[in-house]
Amino acid sequence: MLRYRAASLLVLFFLLAPALHGRLQGLRWQFVDGVLVLFASYVVATCLNDVFDYEVDRVNHPGAKERPLVTGAASPRRLVVMAVVLALLSIVLAALIGPLALCAVAVSLCINVLYSAPPVRLCSRPLAAAPVLAFAYVGVPYAIGLGSAGAALEARDLQVVAALLLLFAGRMLLKDFRDRRGDALFGKRTFLLVHGKGATIAAVLICVLAGDALLAGVMPSPVLIAVVQGYFAVIAFELYRLAKSGPGEEELAAIARGARMGNAVILTWLGWSLLPASEANVLAVALAALYWLVYLLPASPAATATTAAREATAPEAARAS
């Protein structure tokens, strides 16, 4: 139930908080504890979502090994028991870190229930699903990261989180392209199904532009800002490709390429934050060159399709779907 592609994103946001405060130079036991808290609360989310979205998943993910309920490898009761046990474990582990982590986990567990379970089921509310998932993916791990580092919340943290929330909300709107068949069949009211493809892409673009503007105001290096602008240029171009493409693999491929550049923003910033300024700028340029090389090199159709399916399905915070 710990889907590693999604879990790896949680770790990046978790590490970014202490890195921006200059507290990632050494290993603290709280960092290990914090990662365990994240993983436990995430598995709670996937268990609950799989139980309440069983019928939808049977259509969208038939035979998927990471859906044990769909494949028959697990029962609803087993997943619910696992969710309860890990929810209690995450609370205990968070309490060992401190008040900020404990508060973040409490909020996360509430989101897990409200997102998937009736009668609220935020996943079926077009205007709520993406922001809630973004908070679960960005705000919660960032807060636990701060608590694990023993750092105090500052005004800069609020701007960083606001920027990343906007960017990730846009990314969450795009995941509905993959799931629209099952969502439509069972009346799940996603933003895409309610407002259409054009409005969804426009909303994503607004999120990207606003998030980019906020990030540019908080990033300390002109070199880092320039590198990140290159990533955002690719994201905007892939949104254009998405708008022009028809349903199917073309859409998923465009989403996957944009998602990869979104990951590049976080990875580059995280790496930059761990080094002295001169070395950090070299690293940022080197990472940008690597990402651009991978982006520009042609890929085989089979590899493109596989990557599209994996990248487009990675974020699943309350499965996340």
VMD Tcl script that draws the C-alpha trace (Angstrom):
set ca {
  {0.00 0.00 0.00}
  {3.03 2.27 0.14}
  {3.19 3.30 -3.52}
  {6.81 4.28 -3.84}
  {6.49 6.87 -6.60}
  {4.00 8.86 -4.55}
  {5.86 8.23 -1.30}
  {9.08 9.59 -2.82}
  {7.36 12.94 -3.40}
  {6.41 13.12 0.26}
  {10.06 12.63 1.21}
  {11.18 15.47 -1.10}
  {8.82 17.96 0.52}
  {9.79 16.64 3.95}
  {13.51 17.18 3.26}
  {13.01 20.60 1.68}
  {11.89 22.14 4.99}
  {15.07 21.40 7.00}
  {17.22 22.06 3.92}
  {15.87 25.61 3.55}
  {16.64 26.19 7.24}
  {20.19 24.86 6.90}
  {19.50 21.88 9.14}
  {20.06 18.96 6.80}
  {23.83 18.72 7.22}
  {23.64 15.89 9.74}
  {21.42 12.94 10.50}
  {18.93 13.31 13.36}
  {16.82 10.47 14.71}
  {13.82 12.73 14.25}
  {14.32 12.59 10.46}
  {13.93 8.80 10.47}
  {10.94 9.11 12.77}
  {9.42 11.78 10.54}
  {9.72 9.64 7.40}
  {8.07 6.72 9.22}
  {5.25 9.05 10.28}
  {4.77 10.16 6.67}
  {4.72 6.64 5.32}
  {2.32 5.38 7.99}
  {-0.16 8.21 7.43}
  {0.12 7.77 3.67}
  {-0.73 4.07 3.91}
  {-3.78 5.06 5.97}
  {-4.82 7.23 3.04}
  {-4.32 4.55 0.40}
  {-6.15 1.92 2.45}
  {-9.20 4.12 3.02}
  {-9.32 5.33 -0.55}
  {-9.05 1.83 -1.97}
  {-11.95 0.70 0.20}
  {-14.28 3.55 -0.71}
  {-13.22 3.76 -4.38}
  {-13.32 0.02 -5.01}
  {-15.84 0.13 -7.87}
  {-14.05 3.01 -9.60}
  {-10.68 1.28 -9.26}
  {-12.04 -1.89 -10.83}
  {-12.56 0.13 -14.01}
  {-9.53 2.42 -13.89}
  {-6.97 -0.08 -12.53}
  {-8.05 -3.62 -13.42}
  {-5.46 -6.16 -12.35}
  {-3.07 -3.55 -10.94}
  {-0.79 -5.18 -8.35}
  {-0.79 -2.01 -6.24}
  {-4.58 -2.41 -5.85}
  {-4.82 -5.55 -3.66}
  {-8.53 -5.01 -3.13}
  {-9.15 -5.07 -6.89}
  {-6.97 -8.14 -7.42}
  {-8.51 -9.97 -4.46}
  {-5.24 -10.12 -2.53}
  {-6.82 -8.24 0.40}
  {-10.26 -7.69 1.88}
  {-11.88 -4.37 2.87}
  {-11.78 -5.42 6.52}
  {-8.05 -6.09 6.31}
  {-7.35 -2.67 4.82}
  {-9.49 -0.92 7.42}
  {-7.68 -2.71 10.25}
  {-4.34 -1.76 8.71}
  {-5.48 1.87 8.45}
  {-6.52 2.00 12.12}
  {-3.28 0.42 13.36}
  {-1.06 2.70 11.27}
  {-3.09 5.79 12.21}
  {-2.41 5.08 15.88}
  {1.24 4.36 15.13}
  {1.65 7.63 13.21}
  {0.20 9.59 16.14}
  {2.60 7.96 18.61}
  {5.62 8.52 16.37}
  {4.63 12.14 15.68}
  {4.27 12.82 19.40}
  {7.92 11.80 19.84}
  {8.94 14.58 17.41}
  {6.92 17.42 18.87}
  {3.73 19.51 18.69}
  {4.13 20.67 15.07}
  {4.51 17.13 13.73}
  {1.66 15.87 15.91}
  {-0.64 18.63 14.65}
  {0.32 17.92 11.04}
  {-0.41 14.20 11.43}
  {-3.76 14.90 13.09}
  {-4.73 17.13 10.16}
  {-3.47 14.50 7.71}
  {-5.56 11.74 9.26}
  {-8.66 13.93 9.18}
  {-8.03 14.66 5.51}
  {-7.64 10.94 4.80}
  {-11.12 10.25 6.15}
  {-12.89 13.29 4.73}
  {-11.33 12.83 1.30}
  {-12.51 9.26 0.72}
  {-15.32 8.38 3.10}
  {-18.97 9.37 2.73}
  {-20.83 11.54 3.34}
  {-18.18 14.25 2.76}
  {-16.06 12.50 0.08}
  {-13.98 15.50 -0.93}
  {-12.63 13.46 -3.86}
  {-16.02 13.94 -5.55}
  {-16.12 17.70 -5.01}
  {-14.60 19.42 -8.07}
  {-13.30 22.54 -6.32}
  {-12.05 20.82 -3.16}
  {-10.22 17.69 -4.29}
  {-7.09 19.24 -5.82}
  {-6.38 21.80 -3.03}
  {-6.94 19.16 -0.34}
  {-4.58 16.71 -2.04}
  {-2.01 19.46 -2.51}
  {-2.11 20.25 1.19}
  {-1.77 16.56 2.06}
  {1.21 16.20 -0.27}
  {2.99 19.50 0.46}
  {1.81 21.12 3.68}
  {1.80 18.00 5.86}
  {5.28 16.65 4.96}
  {6.78 20.16 5.04}
  {5.40 20.72 8.55}
  {6.66 17.34 9.74}
  {10.04 18.15 8.20}
  {10.17 21.45 10.08}
  {9.25 19.72 13.33}
  {11.81 16.97 12.77}
  {14.53 19.58 12.22}
  {13.55 21.52 15.33}
  {13.03 24.63 13.18}
  {10.48 27.35 13.81}
  {7.87 28.30 11.22}
  {8.86 31.56 9.47}
  {7.17 33.90 7.00}
  {9.35 32.49 4.21}
  {8.02 29.00 4.92}
  {4.48 30.23 4.36}
  {5.43 31.65 0.95}
  {7.26 28.46 -0.01}
  {4.32 26.27 1.01}
  {1.83 28.57 -0.75}
  {3.85 28.35 -3.98}
  {4.18 24.59 -3.81}
  {0.50 24.18 -2.92}
  {-0.48 26.05 -6.07}
  {1.86 24.00 -8.24}
  {0.77 20.69 -6.78}
  {-2.92 21.58 -6.99}
  {-2.39 22.05 -10.72}
  {-0.70 18.67 -10.91}
  {-3.62 17.05 -9.07}
  {-6.09 18.47 -11.58}
  {-4.21 16.66 -14.35}
  {-4.46 13.22 -12.75}
  {-8.18 13.18 -13.54}
  {-7.36 12.65 -17.22}
  {-6.19 9.14 -16.43}
  {-9.22 8.22 -14.36}
  {-12.04 9.89 -16.25}
  {-13.57 6.67 -17.64}
  {-14.24 5.10 -14.26}
  {-15.04 8.46 -12.66}
  {-17.68 9.17 -15.30}
  {-19.14 5.66 -15.07}
  {-19.75 5.93 -11.33}
  {-20.68 9.61 -11.21}
  {-17.53 10.85 -9.49}
  {-17.63 14.63 -9.98}
  {-14.06 15.62 -10.78}
  {-13.03 19.06 -12.02}
  {-12.33 17.63 -15.48}
  {-15.73 15.97 -15.84}
  {-17.65 18.96 -14.49}
  {-15.82 21.81 -16.25}
  {-14.21 20.14 -19.27}
  {-10.71 19.82 -20.68}
  {-10.21 23.46 -21.67}
  {-11.17 24.84 -18.26}
  {-9.01 22.23 -16.52}
  {-5.91 23.13 -18.53}
  {-6.59 26.84 -17.97}
  {-6.87 26.27 -14.21}
  {-3.61 24.31 -14.23}
  {-1.85 27.08 -16.14}
  {-3.06 29.67 -13.61}
  {-1.73 27.50 -10.78}
  {1.62 27.16 -12.54}
  {2.00 30.88 -13.24}
  {0.99 31.90 -9.70}
  {3.22 29.26 -8.10}
  {6.14 30.25 -10.31}
  {5.75 33.92 -9.35}
  {5.76 33.07 -5.64}
  {8.79 30.80 -5.98}
  {10.76 33.43 -7.87}
  {10.16 35.80 -4.96}
  {11.60 33.40 -2.38}
  {14.48 31.72 -4.24}
  {17.76 33.42 -3.27}
  {19.85 32.82 -6.39}
  {19.42 34.34 -9.89}
  {21.00 31.18 -11.34}
  {18.50 28.97 -9.52}
  {15.62 31.17 -10.65}
  {16.79 31.02 -14.28}
  {17.09 27.22 -14.16}
  {13.63 26.86 -12.66}
  {12.14 29.16 -15.30}
  {13.43 26.74 -17.91}
  {11.55 23.93 -16.19}
  {8.37 25.97 -16.11}
  {8.72 26.79 -19.80}
  {8.62 23.05 -20.54}
  {5.59 22.61 -18.29}
  {3.73 25.38 -20.13}
  {4.65 23.84 -23.49}
  {3.40 20.42 -22.38}
  {0.12 22.00 -21.29}
  {-0.16 23.36 -24.84}
  {0.52 19.86 -26.18}
  {-2.11 18.47 -23.84}
  {-4.66 20.97 -25.11}
  {-3.98 19.95 -28.72}
  {-3.86 16.18 -28.15}
  {-6.74 13.75 -28.29}
  {-7.72 11.34 -25.52}
  {-5.30 8.50 -24.86}
  {-1.55 7.99 -24.61}
  {-0.75 11.39 -26.13}
  {-2.43 13.13 -23.21}
  {-0.72 10.94 -20.62}
  {2.67 11.46 -22.28}
  {2.30 15.25 -22.15}
  {1.25 15.09 -18.50}
  {4.19 12.80 -17.70}
  {6.75 15.11 -19.30}
  {5.36 18.10 -17.44}
  {5.28 16.16 -14.15}
  {8.94 15.21 -14.60}
  {9.88 18.87 -14.90}
  {7.80 19.63 -11.83}
  {9.87 17.08 -9.93}
  {12.99 18.77 -11.31}
  {11.99 22.05 -9.64}
  {11.97 20.43 -6.18}
  {15.05 18.25 -6.70}
  {17.12 21.15 -8.04}
  {16.09 23.47 -5.22}
  {16.76 20.78 -2.62}
  {20.23 20.07 -4.06}
  {21.02 23.79 -4.32}
  {20.10 24.29 -0.64}
  {22.63 21.70 0.55}
  {25.75 23.28 -0.97}
  {27.72 26.56 -0.73}
  {26.49 29.17 -3.22}
  {29.19 28.70 -5.87}
  {28.93 24.92 -5.88}
  {25.14 25.09 -5.62}
  {24.88 27.12 -8.83}
  {27.05 24.61 -10.68}
  {24.86 21.78 -9.45}
  {21.67 23.59 -10.53}
  {23.03 24.13 -14.05}
  {24.25 20.51 -14.26}
  {20.88 19.13 -13.18}
  {19.12 21.41 -15.65}
  {21.36 20.18 -18.46}
  {20.58 16.58 -17.51}
  {16.83 17.14 -17.42}
  {16.87 19.01 -20.73}
  {18.95 16.25 -22.32}
  {16.45 13.60 -21.23}
  {13.58 15.80 -22.38}
  {15.01 16.48 -25.84}
  {16.26 12.97 -26.60}
  {13.72 10.93 -28.56}
  {12.21 7.97 -26.73}
  {10.79 4.78 -28.18}
  {6.98 4.61 -28.33}
  {6.91 1.74 -25.82}
  {9.10 3.61 -23.34}
  {7.01 6.76 -23.77}
  {3.79 4.88 -23.09}
  {5.21 3.16 -20.00}
  {6.64 6.39 -18.61}
  {3.39 8.21 -19.28}
  {1.37 5.65 -17.38}
  {3.76 5.68 -14.42}
  {4.36 9.42 -14.17}
  {0.74 10.36 -14.70}
  {-0.40 8.04 -11.93}
  {2.31 8.83 -9.39}
  {0.54 11.36 -7.13}
  {-2.10 9.52 -5.07}
  {-2.47 11.13 -1.68}
  {-5.68 9.59 -0.64}
  {-5.04 6.89 -3.04}
  {-4.87 9.86 -4.49}
  {-7.78 9.73 -6.82}
}
mol new
graphics top color blue
foreach p $ca { graphics top sphere $p radius 0.5 }
foreach p [lrange $ca 0 end-1] q [lrange $ca 1 end] { graphics top cylinder $p $q radius 0.2 }
display resetview
